[in-house]
Amino acid sequence: MTMLYPKDYRGFLKADDWAVFADKAHETDQRKGIRRPPAEKPFPEATPLIELPAPDKPDLGEMPVRDAIAKRRSRRAFAPDALSLDELSFLLWATQGVRERRDVRDGVVTFRNVPSGGSLHSFETYLVVHAVEGLDAGLYRYLPLEHKLLPIDKEVSAEEVVEACRGQRFAGDCAVTFAWSTIPYRMEWRYTIVAHKVIALDAGHLCQNLYLAAESIGCGTCAIGAYDQAKMDALLGLDGEDEFTIYVAPVGKLT
């Protein structure tokens, strides 16, 4: 049996495959003329959506960037206070908010508040709400094109979140647990063999915005990469292949 060591996995971090991708003979679905995948997962038209407040309230996120960076740290203890719907709306806007939607020949391009390779934004945002004013506890998906919430008819408890996060209590002892999935094909459509490095880089941009936005409104978060993949995918109702969890981050008021 061949032993694998940490250094055997380092290739994923390198940029060696960009030379292959840059070769004009390398086929991609984009180069074949296939339409780009949707910028947002579809949902049944009859589904009642939840309106979110406009994220531009003057009393939200006004902390200077310098102060937010200086205060930023991973928080694993939260006050029992609920988040307001205004605060949740702001955090969603900061992490996946759409600045501009552009209809192009092969589909829809979105420009958002976080960078993404090719503006392809492979992520979907799921929320396990525990304590948010005006929302029932449960599972939701954020719709960035509409800036609305889609309730998901699925029972999810704080204890299930903790279990899926390998017993890390703070994952469920919070106001809301953010869980981001990736739909890899959104990135593979253009970047094929280098898509997965780009997705990993984009996830870092996404979560750092949550850290800074949370600090700016008196909240905190702690990114979680050590979760049980199968349990978290099942909890969110994902197939684990064409869409799967890539990052988790509980958010709550500071103690």
ZIRAGI-V501171 format. One record per helix or strand of 3 or more residues. SS is the DSSP state (~ for helix, > for strand). FROM is the first residue (numbers start at 1). TO is the last residue. If there is no record, write none. Layout:
# ZIRAGI-V501171
ss->{SS,SS}
from->{FROM,FROM}
to->{TO,TO}
This chain:
# ZIRAGI-V501171
ss->{~,~,>,~,~,>,>,~,>,>,>,~,~,>,~,>,~,>}
from->{6,18,49,65,85,98,107,117,123,138,148,158,169,176,185,219,229,244}
to->{13,22,51,71,96,104,112,119,129,143,152,164,171,182,216,224,236,253}
